């Protein structure tokens, strides 16, 4: 089968997740094209299934992903699809934060009109070394509140790679059986 993975990223974690998903699908014998939304990805019409991912920053997803979805909405709603949402709040132990992320995702998908077959929330990463002074300070305060590490000399990845692999393989199985 031919899979298309389109993603939007701010700090690179969503890109890393997209390429990991591609590797999982390629290991299952599928052809996979990975494209960043800002680089004008191909139409989904040429593919058997599409995975689209974006990260939440200040309550919103990357506008290039929104543009891609709206541009190909009719095709996406007739093609097997999955949406992966990346947000550091998923690593939180606070259930209200998980519910807020789920609400943001649902509101977003309703607003753009896409009805993917599957949706997953994936924890992102704290990329202290990539932040400017003010963002590093803000993220350190949030991390402290969450009981996470506040050592800004290194980055911290919270992505559950096994959960990502399981999601992709379940989506692949669903698409193959359709």
C-alpha beads as a LAMMPS data file, in Angstrom:
LAMMPS data file: protein, C-alpha beads

178 atoms
177 bonds

1 atom types
1 bond types

-500.0 500.0 xlo xhi
-500.0 500.0 ylo yhi
-500.0 500.0 zlo zhi

Masses

1 110.0

Atoms # bond

1 1 1 0.000 0.000 0.000
2 1 1 0.970 3.637 -0.441
3 1 1 0.869 5.834 2.663
4 1 1 1.303 9.598 2.835
5 1 1 2.427 11.236 6.065
6 1 1 2.056 15.015 6.221
7 1 1 3.188 16.915 9.290
8 1 1 3.662 20.361 10.746
9 1 1 6.304 21.006 13.368
10 1 1 7.669 23.875 15.412
11 1 1 10.611 22.331 17.246
12 1 1 11.076 19.097 15.292
13 1 1 9.439 16.458 17.509
14 1 1 6.462 16.003 15.181
15 1 1 8.908 15.486 12.296
16 1 1 10.718 12.837 14.323
17 1 1 7.415 11.097 15.056
18 1 1 6.348 11.252 11.381
19 1 1 9.581 9.601 10.239
20 1 1 9.271 6.972 12.956
21 1 1 5.755 6.177 11.708
22 1 1 7.131 5.895 8.180
23 1 1 9.755 3.414 9.340
24 1 1 7.094 1.287 11.064
25 1 1 5.031 1.189 7.850
26 1 1 8.075 0.539 5.653
27 1 1 9.067 -2.355 7.912
28 1 1 5.629 -3.801 7.157
29 1 1 6.382 -3.614 3.430
30 1 1 4.520 -0.424 2.496
31 1 1 5.598 2.524 0.364
32 1 1 5.602 5.727 2.392
33 1 1 6.112 9.369 1.471
34 1 1 6.742 11.838 4.299
35 1 1 6.219 15.540 3.613
36 1 1 6.262 18.687 5.719
37 1 1 3.077 20.717 5.284
38 1 1 4.969 23.948 4.518
39 1 1 6.612 22.270 1.509
40 1 1 3.375 21.747 -0.476
41 1 1 2.884 17.983 -0.081
42 1 1 1.236 16.008 -2.881
43 1 1 -2.476 15.411 -3.129
44 1 1 -3.704 12.523 -0.997
45 1 1 -5.572 11.132 -4.013
46 1 1 -2.469 9.203 -5.082
47 1 1 -2.332 7.287 -1.767
48 1 1 -4.240 4.463 -0.100
49 1 1 -4.115 6.131 3.336
50 1 1 -2.968 9.380 4.919
51 1 1 -1.587 10.249 8.343
52 1 1 -1.468 13.935 9.225
53 1 1 0.235 15.288 12.312
54 1 1 0.716 18.627 13.973
55 1 1 1.794 19.978 17.321
56 1 1 -0.147 22.207 19.654
57 1 1 1.506 25.499 20.595
58 1 1 -0.442 28.099 22.536
59 1 1 -3.660 26.246 21.826
60 1 1 -3.273 25.990 18.040
61 1 1 -1.840 23.742 15.345
62 1 1 0.470 24.834 12.520
63 1 1 -1.398 26.844 9.877
64 1 1 0.280 24.938 7.011
65 1 1 -1.407 21.743 8.220
66 1 1 -4.763 23.522 8.360
67 1 1 -4.234 24.816 4.825
68 1 1 -3.361 21.315 3.565
69 1 1 -6.414 19.731 5.174
70 1 1 -8.792 22.410 3.881
71 1 1 -7.248 22.246 0.401
72 1 1 -7.816 18.484 0.137
73 1 1 -10.787 18.069 2.474
74 1 1 -13.046 16.188 0.045
75 1 1 -10.315 13.676 -0.787
76 1 1 -9.260 13.316 2.864
77 1 1 -12.823 12.561 3.937
78 1 1 -13.007 9.695 1.425
79 1 1 -9.509 8.320 2.086
80 1 1 -8.589 6.304 5.186
81 1 1 -6.886 8.785 7.486
82 1 1 -5.380 9.283 10.911
83 1 1 -4.500 12.425 12.816
84 1 1 -1.657 12.539 15.318
85 1 1 -1.555 15.444 17.713
86 1 1 1.697 16.178 19.525
87 1 1 1.647 18.107 22.781
88 1 1 3.854 18.149 25.852
89 1 1 0.744 18.285 28.077
90 1 1 0.106 14.614 27.287
91 1 1 3.137 13.815 29.458
92 1 1 1.372 15.488 32.384
93 1 1 -0.127 13.515 35.248
94 1 1 -2.944 16.075 35.420
95 1 1 -6.078 14.635 33.779
96 1 1 -7.528 18.123 33.116
97 1 1 -4.586 18.822 30.809
98 1 1 -5.273 15.645 28.820
99 1 1 -8.925 16.648 28.520
100 1 1 -7.942 20.131 27.339
101 1 1 -5.693 18.676 24.640
102 1 1 -8.496 16.332 23.517
103 1 1 -10.885 19.304 23.399
104 1 1 -8.440 21.359 21.308
105 1 1 -8.051 18.462 18.884
106 1 1 -11.789 17.807 18.577
107 1 1 -12.556 21.501 18.097
108 1 1 -9.820 21.740 15.466
109 1 1 -11.009 18.709 13.479
110 1 1 -14.617 19.926 13.667
111 1 1 -13.563 23.387 12.481
112 1 1 -11.548 22.130 9.496
113 1 1 -14.192 19.506 8.689
114 1 1 -11.898 16.474 8.499
115 1 1 -13.169 13.179 9.874
116 1 1 -10.124 10.917 10.240
117 1 1 -10.657 7.244 11.085
118 1 1 -8.232 7.434 14.023
119 1 1 -6.805 10.102 16.309
120 1 1 -3.950 9.835 18.800
121 1 1 -2.501 12.245 21.335
122 1 1 1.292 11.915 21.602
123 1 1 3.537 13.502 24.208
124 1 1 6.204 15.746 22.746
125 1 1 9.513 16.915 24.093
126 1 1 11.031 19.687 26.175
127 1 1 13.671 21.147 23.911
128 1 1 15.313 23.551 26.341
129 1 1 18.455 23.889 24.206
130 1 1 16.397 25.204 21.274
131 1 1 14.386 27.796 23.200
132 1 1 15.196 31.468 23.484
133 1 1 15.662 32.881 26.980
134 1 1 12.006 33.758 27.570
135 1 1 10.566 30.499 26.244
136 1 1 13.146 28.497 28.226
137 1 1 12.104 30.368 31.392
138 1 1 8.391 29.791 30.685
139 1 1 8.894 26.097 29.917
140 1 1 11.027 25.692 33.035
141 1 1 8.205 27.165 35.167
142 1 1 5.660 24.821 33.548
143 1 1 7.981 21.834 34.016
144 1 1 8.479 22.723 37.678
145 1 1 4.710 22.918 38.203
146 1 1 4.398 19.473 36.600
147 1 1 7.174 18.001 38.722
148 1 1 9.382 17.539 35.649
149 1 1 13.066 18.261 35.374
150 1 1 14.122 21.886 35.167
151 1 1 17.739 21.336 34.093
152 1 1 17.824 23.476 30.961
153 1 1 21.242 22.206 29.856
154 1 1 19.633 19.337 27.941
155 1 1 16.453 18.285 26.156
156 1 1 13.884 15.758 27.391
157 1 1 11.768 13.531 25.203
158 1 1 8.442 12.239 26.528
159 1 1 7.151 10.493 23.392
160 1 1 5.941 6.945 24.052
161 1 1 7.417 5.240 20.989
162 1 1 5.729 1.896 21.705
163 1 1 2.320 3.600 21.812
164 1 1 3.093 5.324 18.492
165 1 1 4.103 1.999 16.922
166 1 1 0.945 0.297 18.214
167 1 1 -1.231 3.120 16.833
168 1 1 0.394 2.930 13.392
169 1 1 0.121 -0.855 13.205
170 1 1 -3.545 -0.733 14.270
171 1 1 -4.253 1.937 11.654
172 1 1 -2.412 -0.112 9.022
173 1 1 -4.494 -3.183 9.942
174 1 1 -7.723 -1.163 9.737
175 1 1 -6.771 0.203 6.306
176 1 1 -5.684 -3.220 5.018
177 1 1 -8.995 -4.786 6.081
178 1 1 -11.123 -2.020 4.539

Bonds

1 1 1 2
2 1 2 3
3 1 3 4
4 1 4 5
5 1 5 6
6 1 6 7
7 1 7 8
8 1 8 9
9 1 9 10
10 1 10 11
11 1 11 12
12 1 12 13
13 1 13 14
14 1 14 15
15 1 15 16
16 1 16 17
17 1 17 18
18 1 18 19
19 1 19 20
20 1 20 21
21 1 21 22
22 1 22 23
23 1 23 24
24 1 24 25
25 1 25 26
26 1 26 27
27 1 27 28
28 1 28 29
29 1 29 30
30 1 30 31
31 1 31 32
32 1 32 33
33 1 33 34
34 1 34 35
35 1 35 36
36 1 36 37
37 1 37 38
38 1 38 39
39 1 39 40
40 1 40 41
41 1 41 42
42 1 42 43
43 1 43 44
44 1 44 45
45 1 45 46
46 1 46 47
47 1 47 48
48 1 48 49
49 1 49 50
50 1 50 51
51 1 51 52
52 1 52 53
53 1 53 54
54 1 54 55
55 1 55 56
56 1 56 57
57 1 57 58
58 1 58 59
59 1 59 60
60 1 60 61
61 1 61 62
62 1 62 63
63 1 63 64
64 1 64 65
65 1 65 66
66 1 66 67
67 1 67 68
68 1 68 69
69 1 69 70
70 1 70 71
71 1 71 72
72 1 72 73
73 1 73 74
74 1 74 75
75 1 75 76
76 1 76 77
77 1 77 78
78 1 78 79
79 1 79 80
80 1 80 81
81 1 81 82
82 1 82 83
83 1 83 84
84 1 84 85
85 1 85 86
86 1 86 87
87 1 87 88
88 1 88 89
89 1 89 90
90 1 90 91
91 1 91 92
92 1 92 93
93 1 93 94
94 1 94 95
95 1 95 96
96 1 96 97
97 1 97 98
98 1 98 99
99 1 99 100
100 1 100 101
101 1 101 102
102 1 102 103
103 1 103 104
104 1 104 105
105 1 105 106
106 1 106 107
107 1 107 108
108 1 108 109
109 1 109 110
110 1 110 111
111 1 111 112
112 1 112 113
113 1 113 114
114 1 114 115
115 1 115 116
116 1 116 117
117 1 117 118
118 1 118 119
119 1 119 120
120 1 120 121
121 1 121 122
122 1 122 123
123 1 123 124
124 1 124 125
125 1 125 126
126 1 126 127
127 1 127 128
128 1 128 129
129 1 129 130
130 1 130 131
131 1 131 132
132 1 132 133
133 1 133 134
134 1 134 135
135 1 135 136
136 1 136 137
137 1 137 138
138 1 138 139
139 1 139 140
140 1 140 141
141 1 141 142
142 1 142 143
143 1 143 144
144 1 144 145
145 1 145 146
146 1 146 147
147 1 147 148
148 1 148 149
149 1 149 150
150 1 150 151
151 1 151 152
152 1 152 153
153 1 153 154
154 1 154 155
155 1 155 156
156 1 156 157
157 1 157 158
158 1 158 159
159 1 159 160
160 1 160 161
161 1 161 162
162 1 162 163
163 1 163 164
164 1 164 165
165 1 165 166
166 1 166 167
167 1 167 168
168 1 168 169
169 1 169 170
170 1 170 171
171 1 171 172
172 1 172 173
173 1 173 174
174 1 174 175
175 1 175 176
176 1 176 177
177 1 177 178
